[in-house]
Amino acid sequence: MIRLSLRLRSFAAAVLALLFFIPLTAITLEKAFTNSLTQSMLEQLRVQNLTLISEFDMRNGKHDMPNQLFNDRLNIPGSGLYAFIKVNDQLVWQSLSTLNWLQQPDLQAPQIGEEIFIPEFMLLSDYFLFAYTAEFDDSDQFVPVSFFVIQDKRVFNQEREAFATTLWYWLGLVALLLLVLLLLSLNTALKPITKLIEQIKQAEAGEIERISQPYPPELEKLKNSINHLLDTEQQQRSRYKNSLSDLAHSLKTPLAVLSGVKSLPTTANEPLQQIDNIIQRQLKRAVAGAGSGWEQAEPVSPVAEKLVNAMKKVHSEKQLQYSVNVGDDCLFKGDKTDLMEILGNLLDNACKAANSRVAIQASLTETTLSLSVEDDGPGIASEFREELLHRGKRLDSYQEGQGIGMAVVSDLVSAYQGQLHISDSNLGGAKIEINFPVQFPSAH
């Protein structure tokens, strides 16, 4: 299912509304204009018909019409306005404007005292037709006389088309204006939501601890809920780490006392050391980042420099050369202690295995933070790499403690939904690379 943004949904709804409203408005106005124009034409033809009636005279069974009519258009051939007169349903007169007509129209006379108006009277082209039948006194009898006025629709159609063109042009401009106003209104209305989303992203990236900007009343409650969530999570994480730290100290003291008992058999020293290593490993695993999306982002470069300086002192006898290539934009989204634990173990292991050179690199993309540590030592055979990560097995090529340290690193990397790879280094030894997602998929 496609998820659309509120802005896009609102804009699409407005466009759909305009797609219905603008044509419907145009059709309604066009129809109203056509009806008004038709009614106006009816009134004009009615007046012209009355003019014909006023000019018509009948005496002794003969009709009489002046040579020049009051309406000049009826005197000009092909003017677009034509008139006919029927007496007792017989055509007795037609205007000079019909001189070019090759065929007489079929004219149906209305009843006496009634009129007919036909907006779509078809001849060679489209015409209006208005007819009225009146009675004239002729030798003490009344004779029905029908008057027909025919109007060409070309001018009418031109006016209607000009109106439609103007109407659609201005309605189009109005629609465009409405869309622009709608976009501005949407941007204004959704601006607080956009700011809230930006602050949530900043909190998720660890740039801020709480959402502080003021928002409209509708969003203020949401802001308070998010801040409450942030505070609650931070408090829970602090209590969790403090409790585990207390547990570690509680267990360390009895183990230290037990190890110091002189009467304890020497065979018990190794199991006690294993118990201590297991406790340390499980505690570090438990207090790892757990994939929280609200951790403060920690810069990698100062941590790397600090660890390299420490390694120079710890492994001073080996006279190692250290290469540090860490960008200032590289940020670890998690606990600083976890980052030091990961890099510290990797650097310590690399220094133990290296002959003369150790290199640490870090780079950041839109989706991934990559860390790698390399050395020029004997390397790690491919068949031993899985055992080193998952079982804590010590290898002959590395010093004591390598296996446990790597297993702790593996646990911490898993807690942050990262991926760890062991490969051959260009320096000649082993290369251990870790990729962390910039956005955590979900907490575990």
C-alpha positions as a LaTeX table, in Angstrom:
\begin{tabular}{lrrr}
\hline
Residue & $x$ (\AA) & $y$ (\AA) & $z$ (\AA) \\
\hline
Met1 & 0.00 & 0.00 & 0.00 \\
Ile2 & 1.38 & 3.41 & $-1.04$ \\
Arg3 & 1.72 & 5.84 & 1.85 \\
Leu4 & 1.27 & 9.47 & 0.79 \\
Ser5 & 2.28 & 12.51 & 2.82 \\
Leu6 & $-0.36$ & 14.80 & 4.30 \\
Arg7 & 0.73 & 17.58 & 1.98 \\
Leu8 & 0.40 & 15.37 & $-1.09$ \\
Arg9 & $-2.94$ & 13.98 & 0.08 \\
Ser10 & $-4.36$ & 17.46 & 0.72 \\
Phe11 & $-3.04$ & 18.77 & $-2.59$ \\
Ala12 & $-4.41$ & 15.74 & $-4.48$ \\
Ala13 & $-7.81$ & 16.19 & $-2.80$ \\
Ala14 & $-7.85$ & 19.87 & $-3.79$ \\
Val15 & $-6.85$ & 19.07 & $-7.38$ \\
Leu16 & $-9.62$ & 16.46 & $-7.59$ \\
Ala17 & $-12.11$ & 18.96 & $-6.18$ \\
Leu18 & $-11.02$ & 21.56 & $-8.73$ \\
Leu19 & $-11.21$ & 18.99 & $-11.54$ \\
Phe20 & $-14.88$ & 18.53 & $-10.65$ \\
Phe21 & $-15.67$ & 22.10 & $-9.60$ \\
Ile22 & $-14.12$ & 24.05 & $-12.51$ \\
Pro23 & $-15.75$ & 22.04 & $-15.36$ \\
Leu24 & $-19.06$ & 21.90 & $-13.47$ \\
Thr25 & $-18.95$ & 25.66 & $-12.91$ \\
Ala26 & $-18.02$ & 26.29 & $-16.53$ \\
Ile27 & $-20.81$ & 24.04 & $-17.84$ \\
Thr28 & $-23.34$ & 25.66 & $-15.49$ \\
Leu29 & $-22.33$ & 29.19 & $-16.46$ \\
Glu30 & $-22.23$ & 28.29 & $-20.16$ \\
Lys31 & $-25.72$ & 26.83 & $-19.93$ \\
Ala32 & $-27.01$ & 29.85 & $-18.01$ \\
Phe33 & $-25.43$ & 32.21 & $-20.55$ \\
Thr34 & $-26.87$ & 30.20 & $-23.47$ \\
Asn35 & $-30.33$ & 30.24 & $-21.89$ \\
Ser36 & $-30.09$ & 33.97 & $-21.24$ \\
Leu37 & $-28.87$ & 34.62 & $-24.77$ \\
Thr38 & $-31.64$ & 32.43 & $-26.22$ \\
Gln39 & $-34.25$ & 34.25 & $-24.15$ \\
Ser40 & $-32.87$ & 37.56 & $-25.38$ \\
Met41 & $-33.10$ & 36.28 & $-28.96$ \\
Leu42 & $-36.71$ & 35.24 & $-28.38$ \\
Glu43 & $-37.55$ & 38.74 & $-27.21$ \\
Gln44 & $-35.84$ & 40.27 & $-30.25$ \\
Leu45 & $-37.68$ & 37.99 & $-32.66$ \\
Arg46 & $-40.97$ & 38.70 & $-30.88$ \\
Val47 & $-40.42$ & 42.44 & $-31.33$ \\
Gln48 & $-39.47$ & 41.97 & $-35.00$ \\
Asn49 & $-42.58$ & 39.83 & $-35.48$ \\
Leu50 & $-44.75$ & 42.58 & $-33.95$ \\
Thr51 & $-43.11$ & 45.07 & $-36.31$ \\
Leu52 & $-44.15$ & 42.90 & $-39.27$ \\
Ile53 & $-47.70$ & 42.70 & $-37.92$ \\
Ser54 & $-47.83$ & 46.47 & $-37.57$ \\
Glu55 & $-46.68$ & 46.93 & $-41.17$ \\
Phe56 & $-49.06$ & 44.36 & $-42.64$ \\
Asp57 & $-52.47$ & 45.41 & $-43.95$ \\
Met58 & $-55.29$ & 43.53 & $-45.66$ \\
Arg59 & $-58.12$ & 45.00 & $-47.75$ \\
Asn60 & $-60.71$ & 43.30 & $-49.90$ \\
Gly61 & $-58.94$ & 39.96 & $-49.66$ \\
Lys62 & $-55.59$ & 41.43 & $-50.72$ \\
His63 & $-52.57$ & 41.88 & $-48.50$ \\
Asp64 & $-50.39$ & 44.94 & $-48.45$ \\
Met65 & $-46.76$ & 45.34 & $-47.29$ \\
Pro66 & $-44.52$ & 48.39 & $-47.81$ \\
Asn67 & $-41.62$ & 48.10 & $-50.26$ \\
Gln68 & $-39.12$ & 49.18 & $-47.63$ \\
Leu69 & $-39.57$ & 47.69 & $-44.18$ \\
Phe70 & $-38.70$ & 49.42 & $-40.96$ \\
Asn71 & $-36.02$ & 46.79 & $-40.19$ \\
Asp72 & $-33.31$ & 47.32 & $-42.83$ \\
Arg73 & $-31.94$ & 43.79 & $-42.42$ \\
Leu74 & $-35.13$ & 42.45 & $-43.99$ \\
Asn75 & $-34.42$ & 44.59 & $-47.07$ \\
Ile76 & $-30.87$ & 43.30 & $-47.63$ \\
Pro77 & $-30.38$ & 39.87 & $-49.33$ \\
Gly78 & $-28.49$ & 37.37 & $-47.20$ \\
Ser79 & $-28.50$ & 39.63 & $-44.13$ \\
Gly80 & $-29.26$ & 36.70 & $-41.80$ \\
Leu81 & $-32.75$ & 37.89 & $-40.87$ \\
Tyr82 & $-35.66$ & 36.65 & $-42.97$ \\
Ala83 & $-39.46$ & 36.98 & $-42.84$ \\
Phe84 & $-42.42$ & 35.15 & $-44.37$ \\
Ile85 & $-46.20$ & 35.72 & $-44.25$ \\
Lys86 & $-48.89$ & 33.13 & $-44.81$ \\
Val87 & $-52.59$ & 33.81 & $-45.24$ \\
Asn88 & $-54.88$ & 30.83 & $-44.77$ \\
Asp89 & $-51.73$ & 28.71 & $-44.73$ \\
Gln90 & $-50.66$ & 30.00 & $-48.14$ \\
Leu91 & $-47.37$ & 31.87 & $-48.58$ \\
Val92 & $-48.21$ & 35.37 & $-49.77$ \\
Trp93 & $-45.08$ & 37.38 & $-48.95$ \\
Gln94 & $-41.38$ & 37.05 & $-48.10$ \\
Ser95 & $-38.76$ & 39.66 & $-47.32$ \\
Leu96 & $-36.18$ & 40.92 & $-49.81$ \\
Ser97 & $-33.48$ & 39.31 & $-47.68$ \\
Thr98 & $-34.63$ & 35.89 & $-49.03$ \\
Leu99 & $-33.90$ & 36.67 & $-52.69$ \\
Asn100 & $-30.93$ & 34.30 & $-52.78$ \\
Trp101 & $-32.88$ & 31.37 & $-51.32$ \\
Leu102 & $-33.27$ & 28.54 & $-53.81$ \\
Gln103 & $-35.66$ & 26.54 & $-51.69$ \\
Gln104 & $-38.54$ & 27.66 & $-49.54$ \\
Pro105 & $-38.57$ & 26.38 & $-45.93$ \\
Asp106 & $-41.35$ & 24.21 & $-44.61$ \\
Leu107 & $-43.15$ & 26.56 & $-42.26$ \\
Gln108 & $-45.83$ & 25.21 & $-39.92$ \\
Ala109 & $-48.20$ & 27.93 & $-38.75$ \\
Pro110 & $-49.24$ & 28.03 & $-35.09$ \\
Gln111 & $-52.84$ & 28.28 & $-33.95$ \\
Ile112 & $-54.54$ & 31.68 & $-33.89$ \\
Gly113 & $-53.24$ & 33.78 & $-31.01$ \\
Glu114 & $-50.35$ & 31.38 & $-30.31$ \\
Glu115 & $-46.64$ & 31.62 & $-31.00$ \\
Ile116 & $-43.92$ & 29.07 & $-31.82$ \\
Phe117 & $-40.23$ & 29.45 & $-30.99$ \\
Ile118 & $-37.77$ & 26.87 & $-32.34$ \\
Pro119 & $-34.11$ & 27.42 & $-31.23$ \\
Glu120 & $-32.83$ & 24.68 & $-33.54$ \\
Phe121 & $-34.51$ & 25.23 & $-36.91$ \\
Met122 & $-32.43$ & 23.42 & $-39.52$ \\
Leu123 & $-32.20$ & 24.54 & $-43.14$ \\
Leu124 & $-28.86$ & 24.69 & $-44.89$ \\
Ser125 & $-27.50$ & 25.82 & $-41.54$ \\
Asp126 & $-28.84$ & 26.40 & $-38.05$ \\
Tyr127 & $-31.49$ & 29.09 & $-37.44$ \\
Phe128 & $-33.93$ & 30.46 & $-34.88$ \\
Leu129 & $-37.58$ & 30.42 & $-35.89$ \\
Phe130 & $-40.36$ & 32.51 & $-34.37$ \\
Ala131 & $-43.94$ & 32.36 & $-35.66$ \\
Tyr132 & $-47.19$ & 33.98 & $-34.59$ \\
Thr133 & $-50.71$ & 33.76 & $-36.05$ \\
Ala134 & $-53.06$ & 36.73 & $-35.81$ \\
Glu135 & $-56.54$ & 37.46 & $-37.23$ \\
Phe136 & $-57.25$ & 40.35 & $-39.59$ \\
Asp137 & $-60.69$ & 41.77 & $-40.42$ \\
Asp138 & $-61.44$ & 41.50 & $-44.15$ \\
Ser139 & $-64.95$ & 42.25 & $-45.48$ \\
Asp140 & $-66.73$ & 41.41 & $-42.29$ \\
Gln141 & $-64.73$ & 38.19 & $-41.75$ \\
Phe142 & $-61.59$ & 37.31 & $-39.85$ \\
Val143 & $-58.70$ & 35.84 & $-41.80$ \\
Pro144 & $-55.81$ & 34.00 & $-40.04$ \\
Val145 & $-52.42$ & 35.47 & $-40.98$ \\
Ser146 & $-49.17$ & 33.81 & $-39.83$ \\
Phe147 & $-45.93$ & 35.78 & $-39.52$ \\
Phe148 & $-42.56$ & 33.96 & $-39.56$ \\
Val149 & $-39.21$ & 35.45 & $-38.62$ \\
Ile150 & $-36.04$ & 33.39 & $-39.17$ \\
Gln151 & $-32.71$ & 34.46 & $-37.62$ \\
Asp152 & $-29.31$ & 33.03 & $-38.59$ \\
Lys153 & $-27.47$ & 31.60 & $-35.52$ \\
Arg154 & $-23.95$ & 32.50 & $-36.60$ \\
Val155 & $-23.77$ & 35.65 & $-34.48$ \\
Phe156 & $-25.40$ & 33.81 & $-31.61$ \\
Asn157 & $-22.87$ & 30.97 & $-31.83$ \\
Gln158 & $-19.96$ & 33.41 & $-32.05$ \\
Glu159 & $-21.09$ & 35.20 & $-28.91$ \\
Arg160 & $-21.52$ & 31.90 & $-27.09$ \\
Glu161 & $-18.08$ & 30.62 & $-28.16$ \\
Ala162 & $-16.44$ & 33.93 & $-27.21$ \\
Phe163 & $-18.08$ & 33.72 & $-23.80$ \\
Ala164 & $-16.99$ & 30.08 & $-23.36$ \\
Thr165 & $-13.40$ & 30.89 & $-24.34$ \\
Thr166 & $-13.25$ & 33.82 & $-21.92$ \\
Leu167 & $-14.95$ & 31.78 & $-19.20$ \\
Trp168 & $-12.53$ & 28.83 & $-19.46$ \\
Tyr169 & $-9.55$ & 31.19 & $-19.61$ \\
Trp170 & $-10.47$ & 33.01 & $-16.42$ \\
Leu171 & $-11.60$ & 29.87 & $-14.62$ \\
Gly172 & $-8.24$ & 28.31 & $-15.50$ \\
Leu173 & $-6.45$ & 31.31 & $-14.03$ \\
Val174 & $-8.66$ & 31.12 & $-10.94$ \\
Ala175 & $-7.89$ & 27.40 & $-10.59$ \\
Leu176 & $-4.16$ & 28.08 & $-10.90$ \\
Leu177 & $-4.42$ & 30.86 & $-8.33$ \\
Leu178 & $-6.35$ & 28.58 & $-5.98$ \\
Leu179 & $-3.69$ & 25.87 & $-6.32$ \\
Val180 & $-0.92$ & 28.36 & $-5.52$ \\
Leu181 & $-2.87$ & 29.66 & $-2.52$ \\
Leu182 & $-3.53$ & 26.08 & $-1.46$ \\
Leu183 & 0.17 & 25.21 & $-1.60$ \\
Leu184 & 1.02 & 28.30 & 0.43 \\
Ser185 & $-1.74$ & 27.48 & 2.93 \\
Leu186 & $-0.61$ & 23.85 & 3.18 \\
Asn187 & 2.99 & 24.88 & 3.74 \\
Thr188 & 1.90 & 27.33 & 6.42 \\
Ala189 & $-0.44$ & 24.83 & 8.08 \\
Leu190 & 2.05 & 21.94 & 7.94 \\
Lys191 & 5.13 & 24.00 & 8.88 \\
Pro192 & 4.80 & 23.13 & 12.62 \\
Ile193 & 4.56 & 19.44 & 11.72 \\
Thr194 & 7.66 & 19.75 & 9.53 \\
Lys195 & 9.54 & 21.43 & 12.41 \\
Leu196 & 8.40 & 18.70 & 14.79 \\
Ile197 & 9.60 & 15.99 & 12.40 \\
Glu198 & 12.98 & 17.76 & 12.08 \\
Gln199 & 13.36 & 17.90 & 15.85 \\
Ile200 & 12.38 & 14.22 & 16.18 \\
Lys201 & 15.07 & 13.38 & 13.61 \\
Gln202 & 17.58 & 15.48 & 15.58 \\
Ala203 & 16.63 & 13.63 & 18.77 \\
Glu204 & 16.89 & 10.32 & 16.96 \\
Ala205 & 20.31 & 11.29 & 15.61 \\
Gly206 & 21.40 & 12.23 & 19.13 \\
Glu207 & 21.85 & 15.94 & 18.35 \\
Ile208 & 19.33 & 17.07 & 20.97 \\
Glu209 & 17.97 & 15.47 & 24.14 \\
Arg210 & 14.46 & 16.96 & 24.19 \\
Ile211 & 12.04 & 18.74 & 21.85 \\
Ser212 & 11.95 & 22.34 & 23.02 \\
Gln213 & 10.29 & 24.55 & 20.39 \\
Pro214 & 6.70 & 25.77 & 20.99 \\
Tyr215 & 3.98 & 24.28 & 18.79 \\
Pro216 & 0.24 & 24.83 & 18.17 \\
Pro217 & $-2.10$ & 23.32 & 20.80 \\
Glu218 & $-2.89$ & 20.36 & 18.52 \\
Leu219 & 0.81 & 19.34 & 18.46 \\
Glu220 & 1.79 & 20.42 & 21.95 \\
Lys221 & 0.37 & 17.25 & 23.50 \\
Leu222 & 2.29 & 15.12 & 20.99 \\
Lys223 & 5.49 & 17.03 & 21.80 \\
Asn224 & 5.00 & 16.43 & 25.53 \\
Ser225 & 4.37 & 12.73 & 24.92 \\
Ile226 & 7.58 & 12.42 & 22.88 \\
Asn227 & 9.57 & 14.25 & 25.55 \\
His228 & 8.08 & 11.98 & 28.19 \\
Leu229 & 9.11 & 8.98 & 26.10 \\
Leu230 & 12.65 & 10.31 & 25.77 \\
Asp231 & 12.94 & 10.99 & 29.49 \\
Thr232 & 11.47 & 7.62 & 30.42 \\
Glu233 & 13.77 & 5.71 & 28.12 \\
Gln234 & 16.83 & 7.56 & 29.36 \\
Gln235 & 15.86 & 6.90 & 32.98 \\
Gln236 & 15.22 & 3.23 & 32.28 \\
Arg237 & 18.55 & 2.83 & 30.52 \\
Ser238 & 20.34 & 4.57 & 33.39 \\
Arg239 & 18.62 & 2.37 & 35.98 \\
Tyr240 & 19.37 & $-0.72$ & 33.92 \\
Lys241 & 23.06 & 0.10 & 33.61 \\
Asn242 & 23.36 & 1.07 & 37.26 \\
Ser243 & 21.69 & $-2.16$ & 38.35 \\
Leu244 & 24.00 & $-4.23$ & 36.18 \\
Ser245 & 27.01 & $-2.29$ & 37.41 \\
Asp246 & 25.95 & $-3.02$ & 41.00 \\
Leu247 & 25.55 & $-6.67$ & 40.07 \\
Ala248 & 29.05 & $-6.74$ & 38.58 \\
His249 & 30.58 & $-5.33$ & 41.74 \\
Ser250 & 28.56 & $-7.72$ & 43.89 \\
Leu251 & 29.87 & $-10.70$ & 41.96 \\
Lys252 & 33.44 & $-9.45$ & 41.68 \\
Thr253 & 33.95 & $-9.16$ & 45.44 \\
Pro254 & 33.10 & $-12.82$ & 46.28 \\
Leu255 & 35.21 & $-13.98$ & 43.33 \\
Ala256 & 38.16 & $-11.89$ & 44.50 \\
Val257 & 37.84 & $-13.27$ & 48.02 \\
Leu258 & 37.54 & $-16.81$ & 46.70 \\
Ser259 & 40.59 & $-16.37$ & 44.48 \\
Gly260 & 42.63 & $-15.14$ & 47.43 \\
Val261 & 41.99 & $-18.21$ & 49.58 \\
Lys262 & 45.37 & $-19.92$ & 50.01 \\
Ser263 & 43.92 & $-23.30$ & 50.73 \\
Leu264 & 42.06 & $-23.25$ & 47.38 \\
Pro265 & 43.42 & $-25.90$ & 45.01 \\
Thr266 & 45.38 & $-24.56$ & 42.06 \\
Thr267 & 43.06 & $-26.44$ & 39.77 \\
Ala268 & 40.28 & $-24.02$ & 40.80 \\
Asn269 & 42.10 & $-20.92$ & 39.53 \\
Glu270 & 41.29 & $-21.50$ & 35.86 \\
Pro271 & 37.54 & $-22.14$ & 36.43 \\
Leu272 & 37.37 & $-18.99$ & 38.58 \\
Gln273 & 39.04 & $-16.99$ & 35.79 \\
Gln274 & 36.58 & $-18.42$ & 33.29 \\
Ile275 & 33.66 & $-17.44$ & 35.55 \\
Asp276 & 35.02 & $-13.90$ & 35.80 \\
Asn277 & 35.42 & $-13.67$ & 31.99 \\
Ile278 & 31.89 & $-14.96$ & 31.44 \\
Ile279 & 30.45 & $-12.43$ & 33.91 \\
Gln280 & 32.32 & $-9.59$ & 32.24 \\
Arg281 & 31.22 & $-10.68$ & 28.81 \\
Gln282 & 27.57 & $-11.09$ & 29.70 \\
Leu283 & 27.45 & $-7.78$ & 31.58 \\
Lys284 & 28.93 & $-5.93$ & 28.62 \\
Arg285 & 26.51 & $-7.70$ & 26.35 \\
Ala286 & 23.56 & $-6.74$ & 28.54 \\
Val287 & 24.45 & $-3.04$ & 28.80 \\
Ala288 & 25.14 & $-2.71$ & 25.06 \\
Gly289 & 23.20 & $-0.15$ & 23.04 \\
Ala290 & 20.18 & $-2.40$ & 22.43 \\
Gly291 & 19.51 & $-0.57$ & 19.22 \\
Ser292 & 18.00 & 2.53 & 20.82 \\
Gly293 & 17.09 & 5.18 & 18.34 \\
Trp294 & 17.55 & 8.06 & 20.80 \\
Glu295 & 21.28 & 7.73 & 21.73 \\
Gln296 & 23.52 & 10.79 & 21.66 \\
Ala297 & 25.85 & 10.66 & 18.66 \\
Glu298 & 29.48 & 10.24 & 19.68 \\
Pro299 & 32.33 & 11.43 & 17.40 \\
Val300 & 34.65 & 8.55 & 16.51 \\
Ser301 & 37.82 & 10.56 & 15.91 \\
Pro302 & 38.56 & 11.59 & 19.55 \\
Val303 & 37.92 & 8.04 & 20.77 \\
Ala304 & 40.25 & 6.59 & 18.12 \\
Glu305 & 43.02 & 9.07 & 18.94 \\
Lys306 & 42.67 & 8.38 & 22.64 \\
Leu307 & 42.85 & 4.61 & 22.14 \\
Val308 & 45.84 & 4.87 & 19.79 \\
Asn309 & 47.72 & 6.93 & 22.41 \\
Ala310 & 46.90 & 4.25 & 24.99 \\
Met311 & 48.08 & 1.46 & 22.67 \\
Lys312 & 51.37 & 3.27 & 22.09 \\
Lys313 & 52.06 & 3.05 & 25.82 \\
Val314 & 50.79 & $-0.51$ & 26.31 \\
His315 & 52.71 & $-1.90$ & 23.33 \\
Ser316 & 55.64 & 0.49 & 23.40 \\
Glu317 & 58.15 & $-2.35$ & 23.18 \\
Lys318 & 56.98 & $-3.25$ & 19.66 \\
Gln319 & 57.68 & 0.21 & 18.18 \\
Leu320 & 54.53 & 0.06 & 16.02 \\
Gln321 & 53.53 & 2.61 & 13.40 \\
Tyr322 & 49.88 & 3.74 & 13.70 \\
Ser323 & 47.80 & 5.14 & 10.85 \\
Val324 & 44.53 & 6.87 & 11.79 \\
Asn325 & 42.15 & 7.93 & 9.02 \\
Val326 & 38.86 & 8.95 & 10.65 \\
Gly327 & 36.65 & 11.69 & 9.23 \\
Asp328 & 35.31 & 14.42 & 11.51 \\
Asp329 & 31.78 & 13.64 & 10.31 \\
Cys330 & 31.96 & 10.05 & 11.59 \\
Leu331 & 29.50 & 9.76 & 14.48 \\
Phe332 & 28.67 & 6.62 & 16.41 \\
Lys333 & 25.03 & 6.60 & 17.43 \\
Gly334 & 25.35 & 4.79 & 20.73 \\
Asp335 & 27.05 & 4.65 & 24.07 \\
Lys336 & 30.60 & 6.02 & 24.19 \\
Thr337 & 31.70 & 3.18 & 26.48 \\
Asp338 & 30.51 & 0.64 & 23.92 \\
Leu339 & 32.44 & 2.42 & 21.17 \\
Met340 & 35.62 & 2.40 & 23.27 \\
Glu341 & 35.09 & $-1.28$ & 24.09 \\
Ile342 & 34.72 & $-2.16$ & 20.41 \\
Leu343 & 37.66 & $-0.12$ & 19.09 \\
Gly344 & 39.79 & $-0.88$ & 22.15 \\
Asn345 & 39.49 & $-4.64$ & 21.68 \\
Leu346 & 40.12 & $-4.41$ & 17.94 \\
Leu347 & 43.17 & $-2.16$ & 18.37 \\
Asp348 & 44.58 & $-4.26$ & 21.21 \\
Asn349 & 44.23 & $-7.44$ & 19.16 \\
Ala350 & 45.79 & $-5.78$ & 16.11 \\
Cys351 & 48.73 & $-4.52$ & 18.15 \\
Lys352 & 49.32 & $-8.00$ & 19.57 \\
Ala353 & 49.36 & $-9.53$ & 16.10 \\
Ala354 & 51.16 & $-6.73$ & 14.19 \\
Asn355 & 54.80 & $-6.80$ & 13.23 \\
Ser356 & 55.21 & $-3.08$ & 12.62 \\
Arg357 & 52.03 & $-1.42$ & 11.36 \\
Val358 & 48.44 & $-0.91$ & 12.54 \\
Ala359 & 45.80 & 1.11 & 10.65 \\
Ile360 & 42.37 & 2.32 & 11.76 \\
Gln361 & 39.85 & 3.86 & 9.37 \\
Ala362 & 36.29 & 5.19 & 9.62 \\
Ser363 & 33.89 & 6.57 & 6.99 \\
Leu364 & 30.26 & 7.66 & 6.94 \\
Thr365 & 27.62 & 7.41 & 4.21 \\
Glu366 & 23.91 & 8.24 & 4.29 \\
Thr367 & 23.10 & 4.75 & 5.59 \\
Thr368 & 26.26 & 3.27 & 7.12 \\
Leu369 & 29.10 & 4.02 & 9.53 \\
Ser370 & 32.10 & 1.84 & 8.64 \\
Leu371 & 34.99 & 1.13 & 11.04 \\
Ser372 & 38.01 & $-1.01$ & 10.19 \\
Val373 & 41.24 & $-2.02$ & 11.95 \\
Glu374 & 44.14 & $-3.67$ & 10.05 \\
Asp375 & 47.57 & $-5.01$ & 10.89 \\
Asp376 & 50.57 & $-6.52$ & 9.10 \\
Gly377 & 50.70 & $-9.63$ & 11.26 \\
Pro378 & 50.22 & $-13.26$ & 10.26 \\
Gly379 & 46.50 & $-12.79$ & 9.64 \\
Ile380 & 43.64 & $-15.12$ & 10.52 \\
Ala381 & 42.97 & $-18.24$ & 8.51 \\
Ser382 & 39.45 & $-18.37$ & 7.03 \\
Glu383 & 38.63 & $-21.64$ & 8.81 \\
Phe384 & 39.24 & $-20.01$ & 12.21 \\
Arg385 & 37.32 & $-16.76$ & 11.67 \\
Glu386 & 33.86 & $-18.00$ & 12.70 \\
Glu387 & 35.31 & $-19.73$ & 15.77 \\
Leu388 & 37.10 & $-16.54$ & 16.79 \\
Leu389 & 33.88 & $-14.51$ & 16.63 \\
His390 & 31.36 & $-16.90$ & 18.12 \\
Arg391 & 33.26 & $-19.20$ & 20.49 \\
Gly392 & 35.90 & $-16.97$ & 21.99 \\
Lys393 & 38.58 & $-19.40$ & 20.96 \\
Arg394 & 42.19 & $-18.26$ & 21.30 \\
Leu395 & 44.39 & $-18.69$ & 18.25 \\
Asp396 & 48.06 & $-19.49$ & 18.28 \\
Ser397 & 48.86 & $-16.47$ & 16.15 \\
Tyr398 & 47.34 & $-14.08$ & 18.68 \\
Gln399 & 48.13 & $-13.43$ & 22.29 \\
Glu400 & 46.02 & $-14.61$ & 25.21 \\
Gly401 & 42.68 & $-12.87$ & 25.59 \\
Gln402 & 42.10 & $-12.33$ & 21.87 \\
Gly403 & 39.15 & $-14.73$ & 21.66 \\
Ile404 & 37.18 & $-13.28$ & 24.60 \\
Gly405 & 37.78 & $-9.72$ & 23.33 \\
Met406 & 36.55 & $-10.55$ & 19.85 \\
Ala407 & 33.48 & $-12.30$ & 21.20 \\
Val408 & 32.64 & $-9.18$ & 23.27 \\
Val409 & 33.08 & $-7.06$ & 20.13 \\
Ser410 & 30.77 & $-9.41$ & 18.22 \\
Asp411 & 28.10 & $-9.15$ & 20.93 \\
Leu412 & 28.30 & $-5.35$ & 21.02 \\
Val413 & 28.11 & $-5.09$ & 17.23 \\
Ser414 & 25.04 & $-7.36$ & 17.19 \\
Ala415 & 23.40 & $-5.21$ & 19.88 \\
Tyr416 & 23.67 & $-2.21$ & 17.53 \\
Gln417 & 22.39 & $-4.21$ & 14.51 \\
Gly418 & 25.82 & $-3.96$ & 12.92 \\
Gln419 & 27.76 & $-6.44$ & 10.78 \\
Leu420 & 31.31 & $-7.65$ & 11.42 \\
His421 & 33.61 & $-9.06$ & 8.74 \\
Ile422 & 37.11 & $-10.54$ & 8.96 \\
Ser423 & 39.19 & $-10.49$ & 5.80 \\
Asp424 & 42.77 & $-10.21$ & 4.59 \\
Ser425 & 44.39 & $-6.79$ & 4.92 \\
Asn426 & 46.37 & $-4.98$ & 2.26 \\
Leu427 & 49.04 & $-4.59$ & 4.93 \\
Gly428 & 49.51 & $-8.37$ & 4.93 \\
Gly429 & 47.66 & $-9.33$ & 8.11 \\
Ala430 & 44.02 & $-9.32$ & 9.17 \\
Lys431 & 41.37 & $-6.71$ & 8.49 \\
Ile432 & 38.34 & $-6.47$ & 10.77 \\
Glu433 & 35.55 & $-4.27$ & 9.44 \\
Ile434 & 32.33 & $-3.23$ & 11.18 \\
Asn435 & 29.34 & $-1.60$ & 9.50 \\
Phe436 & 26.72 & 0.15 & 11.68 \\
Pro437 & 23.40 & 1.34 & 10.25 \\
Val438 & 22.88 & 5.09 & 10.62 \\
Gln439 & 19.19 & 4.46 & 11.43 \\
Phe440 & 18.45 & 1.47 & 13.62 \\
Pro441 & 15.77 & $-0.84$ & 12.23 \\
Ser442 & 14.25 & $-1.65$ & 15.63 \\
Ala443 & 15.22 & $-2.29$ & 19.23 \\
His444 & 16.02 & $-5.81$ & 20.43 \\
\hline
\end{tabular}
